[in-house]
Structure formats: structure tokens, C-alpha cells
Amino acid sequence: MNDTVLKPKLIIRHFETAVEYTDRFQAMKNLTENRDENTPDELWILQHHDVLTQGQAGKPEHILAHTDIPVVQSDRGGQITWHGPGQMVVYFMFDLNRLKWNVRSLVSYAENLMIELLKKYGITAYAKADAPGVYVDERKIGSLGFKIRKGRSYHGLALNIDCDLTGFHTINPCGYAGLEMVRVMDLIPETYPRFENFCTDVIESLKDSGYFNDVEVIEQ
């Protein structure tokens, strides 16, 4: 890990209401394109309005039924997925070179973050070497996909909390036919944590991670 004086600053933007995917997608690209070696890293926590996003490797045949949910071509890795209210999305605008991370470090960090968040509430989740994401009893609860440009990342993870799963039923999630998705509310229905609980948990985890010299939280 870097010496304290070399650790970067992290800005966490916490969006309290659902935001359009295309707006955040363009903002991520703009930040990544225009940043330099002194630009603070950023992490965004949010929910999207209903949208299907097609990754760079996405194949049209993985859309099983066309509905009124918009489909957006993205530049992240992976196949098609759904985003919408009740799903926590976390975007990582990190300078990997400055953190001394590689792509595997980033993927492992994102997967382990979801695993630890779920563990706090008594849910045992795990990652798979051959299928990125986080699973509970072979059902997928957390997805991820990234884009790396000039050693800097954007896009991130999505954790199903209490979302409507209908959008997933119109696709082969992440390109896997028959893959079953699951939510936190399905696993602990009586007292499941909500979006705001997980936002707080993510913020505390980043503050305690040791990777950043200063963490500033901005409510938006």
C-alpha cells in the first residue's frame, strides 16, 4: 500500500433519488477523459430508473422480450443487465496506477465489498472465478462490469436489494440463459436492510479501507 502522504483523496457522491443512466454514463466518461494525476478519485452510490444496458461483448439474442424498458449501449465489459429502483449501483472512478491496482485487484475489491456488506446482515455470498459477480446458493445477487481507460476505471457494481426482478426476466442476465437472480429482501424478508443502510455501509467501508488519505461525502 502507498505511504500515507501518497494516498489519494476520495470523493463519494451519494445520490438520494434515482438518476438517468445515460446522464451518469456520460458524466463518468467526461471525468475519466479530463482527469489528471492529481484529480481525486470518485465513487458514486445511486439508483437508476429502469434501463437495460448492453456491454461491449453484448449479443442481441440475449434480449428475450422487447418491452418499454430502454436499451442503452454501454462501453463496460460484459453482456446485458438491468438497472432500476431498489438496486444499489456503485461506480468506481479510480486511478488504478496511483492505487497500484490492476484490473483483477479492482474486480476482487468490488466483489469482496458486496460479500462483506451482505455478511453484515447474515447472508453468505461468494464470488466465482469463471463468472464475475456475487452469488448466494447459485443465484446471482450482485453484478459488476468495468471500463479501464489509460489506467483509470469507471462503471462498477450493482447489488439487488428490493428491486422488481421483472426486467431481468426479459433478458439472459449477463449473458447466462436461465440464470436466477435474487434480492436481499428474498433472503431476509422480515427485517432486510434498505438502500440507505447499504449506502452508509459502503461509505464506512471506504473510510476504513486504508486506501485513501481523505474521504469526502457529498449528498446530491
C-alpha positions in Angstrom: 0.0 0.0 0.0 1.2 3.6 -0.6 2.7 5.7 2.1 0.2 8.0 3.8 1.4 11.1 2.0 0.9 9.5 -1.3 -2.6 8.1 -0.7 -5.2 9.9 -2.9 -8.4 11.7 -1.8 -11.7 10.1 -2.5 -14.9 11.9 -3.2 -18.1 9.9 -2.5 -21.2 11.2 -4.3 -24.4 9.9 -2.7 -27.4 10.4 -5.0 -30.6 10.3 -2.9 -33.1 9.9 -5.8 -33.0 7.7 -8.9 -31.0 9.1 -11.8 -30.9 8.5 -15.6 -28.3 6.0 -16.8 -27.3 8.0 -19.8 -26.6 11.1 -17.8 -24.3 9.3 -15.3 -22.7 7.3 -18.1 -21.6 10.5 -19.9 -20.5 12.1 -16.7 -18.3 9.1 -15.9 -16.7 9.2 -19.3 -16.1 13.0 -19.1 -14.5 12.7 -15.6 -12.2 9.9 -16.8 -11.2 11.7 -20.0 -10.4 15.0 -18.4 -8.8 13.9 -15.1 -5.0 14.1 -14.5 -2.6 12.6 -11.9 -3.8 15.0 -9.2 -7.6 14.5 -9.7 -9.2 12.9 -6.7 -10.8 9.5 -7.2 -14.6 9.4 -7.1 -17.2 6.8 -6.0 -20.9 7.3 -6.8 -23.7 5.5 -5.0 -27.1 5.6 -6.6 -30.1 4.0 -8.1 -31.2 4.2 -11.8 -34.5 4.5 -13.5 -35.4 1.3 -15.3 -32.9 0.6 -18.1 -31.2 -2.3 -19.8 -27.5 -1.8 -20.6 -25.7 -3.8 -23.2 -21.9 -4.3 -22.5 -19.2 -4.3 -25.2 -19.5 -8.1 -25.6 -23.3 -8.0 -25.6 -25.2 -10.1 -28.1 -28.7 -9.0 -29.3 -30.1 -12.6 -28.8 -29.7 -12.2 -25.0 -32.7 -9.8 -25.1 -35.6 -12.3 -24.9 -38.5 -9.9 -25.0 -38.7 -6.3 -26.1 -40.6 -4.0 -23.7 -40.8 -0.3 -23.0 -37.6 -0.5 -20.9 -35.0 1.4 -22.8 -31.8 -0.4 -24.0 -28.6 1.6 -23.9 -25.3 0.5 -25.5 -22.6 0.8 -22.9 -18.8 0.6 -23.1 -18.3 -1.6 -19.9 -17.3 -5.2 -20.1 -19.8 -8.0 -20.1 -23.2 -8.7 -21.6 -26.7 -7.2 -20.9 -28.1 -6.4 -17.5 -30.9 -4.5 -15.9 -30.8 -1.5 -13.5 -33.6 0.1 -11.7 -35.1 1.3 -8.3 -34.3 -1.0 -5.4 -30.9 -1.9 -6.8 -27.8 -0.2 -5.4 -25.3 0.8 -8.1 -21.7 1.9 -7.1 -19.5 3.4 -9.7 -15.7 3.5 -9.2 -13.7 6.3 -10.9 -10.3 5.2 -9.6 -6.8 5.8 -10.8 -5.6 2.2 -10.7 -1.9 3.1 -11.3 -2.0 5.5 -8.4 -3.6 2.9 -6.1 -1.1 0.3 -7.5 -4.0 -1.9 -8.6 -4.6 -4.0 -11.7 -7.9 -5.0 -13.2 -8.0 -8.1 -11.1 -7.5 -6.0 -7.9 -10.4 -3.8 -8.8 -12.8 -6.8 -9.6 -11.8 -8.5 -6.4 -12.3 -5.4 -4.4 -15.8 -4.9 -5.8 -16.8 -8.5 -5.2 -15.4 -8.6 -1.7 -17.1 -5.3 -0.9 -20.5 -6.9 -1.8 -19.7 -10.1 0.1 -18.8 -8.1 3.2 -21.9 -5.9 3.0 -24.1 -9.0 2.8 -22.2 -10.8 5.6 -23.0 -8.0 8.0 -26.7 -9.0 7.6 -26.1 -12.7 7.9 -26.1 -13.5 4.2 -23.3 -15.8 3.0 -22.3 -14.8 -0.5 -19.4 -15.8 -2.7 -17.6 -15.0 -6.0 -16.9 -17.3 -8.9 -13.6 -17.4 -10.8 -15.4 -18.1 -14.1 -18.4 -15.8 -13.8 -17.8 -12.3 -12.3 -20.3 -11.2 -9.7 -21.6 -12.4 -6.3 -23.8 -15.3 -5.7 -25.9 -16.9 -2.9 -26.7 -20.6 -3.4 -26.0 -20.3 -7.2 -28.4 -17.4 -7.6 -26.9 -14.0 -8.6 -27.3 -11.1 -6.2 -24.6 -8.8 -7.4 -23.2 -7.9 -10.8 -20.2 -5.9 -12.0 -18.6 -4.6 -15.1 -15.8 -2.1 -15.7 -14.1 0.0 -18.3 -10.4 0.9 -18.0 -9.1 3.9 -19.9 -5.5 5.0 -19.5 -5.2 3.1 -16.2 -8.4 4.7 -14.8 -11.7 2.9 -14.2 -15.3 3.7 -14.5 -18.6 1.7 -14.2 -18.9 -0.6 -11.3 -21.2 -2.9 -9.4 -25.0 -3.5 -8.9 -26.5 -5.1 -5.8 -30.1 -6.3 -5.7 -31.8 -5.1 -2.6 -35.6 -4.9 -3.1 -35.9 -4.2 -6.8 -38.6 -5.6 -9.1 -37.0 -8.6 -10.9 -39.3 -8.3 -14.0 -36.6 -6.5 -16.0 -34.3 -9.5 -15.6 -37.0 -11.8 -16.9 -36.8 -10.1 -20.3 -33.1 -11.0 -20.8 -30.4 -13.6 -20.2 -28.8 -11.8 -17.3 -25.1 -11.2 -18.0 -25.5 -13.5 -21.0 -26.3 -16.6 -19.0 -29.5 -18.4 -20.1 -31.6 -19.5 -17.1 -29.5 -17.6 -14.5 -31.7 -16.9 -11.5 -31.4 -13.5 -9.8 -32.1 -13.0 -6.1 -32.6 -10.0 -3.8 -31.7 -9.2 -0.2 -35.4 -9.0 0.6 -35.8 -12.6 -0.6 -33.2 -13.9 1.8 -34.1 -11.9 4.9 -37.7 -10.7 4.2 -38.7 -9.7 7.7 -36.1 -7.1 8.5 -34.0 -6.6 5.4 -31.7 -3.5 5.2 -32.8 -0.8 2.7 -30.9 1.2 0.2 -29.9 3.9 2.7 -28.5 1.2 5.1 -26.2 -0.1 2.3 -25.2 3.4 1.3 -24.0 4.0 4.9 -22.2 0.7 4.9 -20.4 1.4 1.7 -19.3 4.8 2.9 -18.0 3.4 6.2 -16.2 0.6 4.3 -14.3 3.1 2.1 -13.4 5.3 5.0 -11.9 2.3 6.8 -10.2 0.7 3.8 -6.9 2.4 4.2 -6.5 3.2 0.5 -7.4 6.9 0.8 -6.0 9.7 2.7 -9.2 11.7 2.9 -12.8 10.7 2.1 -15.3 13.5 1.4 -19.0 12.6 1.2 -21.3 14.8 -1.0 -25.1 14.4 -0.9 -26.7 15.0 -4.2 
